[in-house]
Amino acid sequence: MRIAQKLIDEMVAHAREDLPNECCGMVGGADGEASVVVPVVNSAASPLRFEMDPQGQYNALKAIEDDGRELLAIYHSHTKSAAYPSQTDVNQAVNWPDAIYLIVSLQDADAPEVKGYWLKDLKIADAELVVE
């Protein structure tokens, strides 16, 4: 997936704003190129997991599709751990098997890290991110 640094910065800013809890949201685009980040409220309000608010999730997906885009990725933050999927992340991914999962790690507050993964069939595989 190709993604502009500006969109990465938006996800990192969202992650910082939602501290001490994890943040979450969706990334839309077309032809493998991300063009919009849509934050969604983490209704779990937890530093250890995320749960997209159902209405917010619906609204985000509708906003992406109404603009002629498709859902490319789902993002969330890890407040104190690496940008690597937890077992909970893998288990939740069964609901959206064709999306890339982006994880924003704030483990090192001065150097946030964003990585992407395919989480399909309860397996983890690196997803290539081309940051432009």
C-alpha positions in Angstrom: 0.0 0.0 0.0 1.2 3.5 -0.9 0.6 6.1 1.8 1.7 9.7 2.2 3.7 10.7 5.2 0.9 13.3 5.9 -1.5 10.4 6.5 1.0 8.6 8.7 1.4 11.8 10.7 -2.4 12.0 11.1 -2.5 8.5 12.6 0.4 9.2 15.0 -1.4 12.5 16.1 -4.6 10.5 16.7 -2.7 7.9 18.7 -1.1 10.7 20.9 -4.5 12.5 21.4 -6.2 9.3 22.6 -3.5 8.4 25.2 -3.6 6.7 27.6 -6.0 4.6 25.5 -5.5 3.0 22.1 -6.9 4.8 19.1 -8.5 3.3 16.0 -9.8 4.2 12.6 -10.0 3.3 8.9 -7.9 4.2 5.9 -9.5 4.6 2.5 -8.1 4.9 -1.0 -8.1 3.3 -4.4 -5.8 1.1 -6.4 -3.6 0.4 -3.4 -3.0 4.1 -2.6 -4.2 5.5 0.6 -5.9 8.9 0.4 -7.8 9.4 3.6 -7.6 8.6 7.3 -10.9 8.4 9.2 -10.6 8.3 13.0 -13.2 6.2 14.9 -13.9 6.3 18.7 -12.4 3.4 20.6 -15.5 2.4 22.6 -13.4 0.1 24.8 -11.6 3.2 26.1 -8.7 1.0 27.0 -4.9 1.2 26.9 -4.8 -2.5 26.1 -7.3 -3.0 23.3 -9.6 -1.3 20.8 -13.2 -1.7 19.8 -14.5 0.5 17.1 -17.7 2.3 18.0 -20.3 0.6 15.8 -21.9 3.9 14.6 -18.5 5.5 14.1 -17.3 2.4 12.1 -20.4 2.6 9.9 -20.0 6.3 9.4 -16.3 6.0 8.5 -16.9 3.2 6.0 -19.8 5.2 4.4 -17.6 8.3 4.2 -14.9 6.3 2.4 -17.3 4.6 0.0 -19.3 7.7 -0.7 -16.2 9.4 -2.1 -15.6 6.5 -4.5 -12.9 4.9 -2.4 -12.5 1.5 -0.7 -11.4 0.4 2.7 -7.7 -0.3 2.4 -6.6 -0.5 6.1 -7.7 -0.5 9.7 -5.4 1.2 12.1 -5.0 1.3 15.8 -2.3 2.2 18.3 -0.2 0.3 20.8 0.5 2.6 23.7 3.4 0.7 25.3 4.3 -2.2 23.0 5.9 -2.7 19.6 4.1 -2.2 16.3 3.3 -6.0 16.0 -0.1 -7.6 16.2 -1.2 -9.0 19.5 -3.3 -12.3 19.7 -6.3 -10.1 20.3 -5.6 -8.1 17.1 -5.3 -11.4 15.1 -8.5 -12.7 16.5 -10.4 -9.5 15.8 -9.1 -9.4 12.2 -11.4 -12.3 11.1 -14.1 -9.6 10.7 -12.1 -7.7 8.1 -9.8 -10.3 6.4 -9.0 -8.3 3.3 -7.8 -5.1 5.0 -4.3 -4.3 5.9 -3.8 -3.7 9.7 -1.7 -0.7 10.5 -0.3 -0.5 14.0 1.0 2.8 15.4 3.4 2.1 18.2 4.1 4.8 20.8 6.5 2.5 22.8 9.2 5.1 22.1 7.3 8.4 22.4 10.0 10.3 20.5 10.1 7.9 17.6 6.6 6.5 16.9 6.6 3.5 14.5 3.9 2.5 12.0 3.9 -1.0 10.4 1.4 -2.9 8.3 0.2 -6.5 8.4 -2.1 -8.9 6.7 -4.0 -10.8 9.3 -5.9 -13.4 7.5 -6.8 -16.9 8.6 -5.4 -16.2 12.0 -1.9 -15.7 10.5 0.4 -12.7 10.5 2.2 -11.5 7.4 4.1 -8.3 6.7 2.3 -5.8 4.4 4.5 -3.6 2.3 4.0 0.1 3.1 5.5 2.6 0.6 5.6 5.9 2.4 5.7 8.9 0.0 
